[in-house]
Amino acid sequence: MKIHFRLNGSLVERQIEPDQFLLDVLRNSFEMLGVKEGCSIGECGSCSVLVDGELRKSCIMLAAQVERCDVVTIEGVAGEDGGPNDLQQAFLDHGSVQCGFCTPGMVMAGEALLSENLAPSRDEIREALSGNLCRCTGYQQIITAVEDTAQQRRSALEEK
Amino acid sequence: MAVKNYLYAETLQQALDSISDEEICSQLISGGAGVADQIRNGYLDCDQLVDITRIPEMKVAQVVTQNGESYLKLGSALTLNQAARLEQMETLFPLLYDVLTQSSDPARRNAFTLGGVLATKIPAGMLFPALCALDSKLVLARKDSTSVIFVEDWMKSVLQEEAFIITAVLVPIRPVPVWRMKDVKRRMHPGEIVAGVLVLAEALRDGGLDNIRVYATLDQYGLVTFEGIPSLHKQSLTKEKIDDYTTSVETHLMRWGTDADAAYRRKVVRTLVNRCLAELFLPVLKEPL
């Protein structure tokens, strides 16, 4: 079967199997290698993407489900110059990255939260990231990076 | 059996016709998490997946009246997050709002649909106890008929022979003052709820408590109900009656058997139930009997 969807802003189509996972199609057919395969059962969140603006785990979603949807991967959140966006930069600044395997999923979960709430408490950030596991950092630096980015985006909005 | 076709059903009738067709083995898909699990574990056995998320009536959220009672009708293809975000949810059903927003992590709340968790009977946090406590009902559509069943009866029912689709959940809108207590065991904070207990009672004007209902949920095992628990009334409350009450709860738990797994489940649920009941009885016991 053929599916059509928007991937990081571009309309795309691909021939897929009806029972193929979105994770596999993104990685193998579109080379979106920032979408990581971790647990494959929806526990770790390293494969997180945004589907129509909502955070989803691409390992427990079939590719056929995104027909006519808008899919954003970590490759789609980079800054206009192709460098890290403000949230990714905050991860770097706060030492929120160690092995880096969970980082794309963490950034996507952070983006999903910030798209709805630019003044999250640390508890709200913790809840928003609760489906994403990190075995290196202990989470505190990641939470700080999201908190800091929220503040920056709030300030930017106020300046406008 | 490899899946050969993926059908985006546009109407309920189209979906019902597809799953009733004896020539093609079809399975419904809404959020996809259940089907993904079946594929990963190698036991998805169908020719065709029928996607019901694009059927407009399966995404509806509206107040309806049936037999003189008002209900919030929730389409079964609504995800748990979509249901939680409904304007009416937090004000009309604070308990349901609470359990929906704590049912899992955000990404899985975006994947799990009401119909999906109810069809598979796999617990999503405290959702099943809350739906039962609110006397919620399910609308089941079959090819030639529609029926309504209480969620509690549904949870205890055996596999349906005839092909069906859960099309909606009906939550009664009742301004009944209730006392409630919820206690849960999480995998980690603010992580997934692995076990939980919900105790509800009608608060009587004289300070008594009536119609006490206890529901528990346990990871992998689903809903646990405690039937035949007597009413407790402040005027007639004695230490013996409270002891009888806790004994009847314990009797229910002992039905799970004596193996190590049952013993562990019993230990978790007993702890949560006893903590809730202590909260329930203490204010009553504080006053002279």
Interface residues (C-beta under 8 A of the other chain):
Chain A: M1 E17 P18 D19 F21 S40 I41 G42 G45 S48 V51 E54 L55 R56 K57 C59 I60 M61 L62 A64 Q65 E67 A109 A112 L113 D123 R126 E127 A128 S130 G131 N132
Chain B: A2 V3 K4 N5 Y6 Y8 I29 G32 A33 V35 A36 D37 I39 R40 L44 Q48 L49 D51 T53 N81 S104 D105 P106 A107 R108 N110 A111 P190 G191
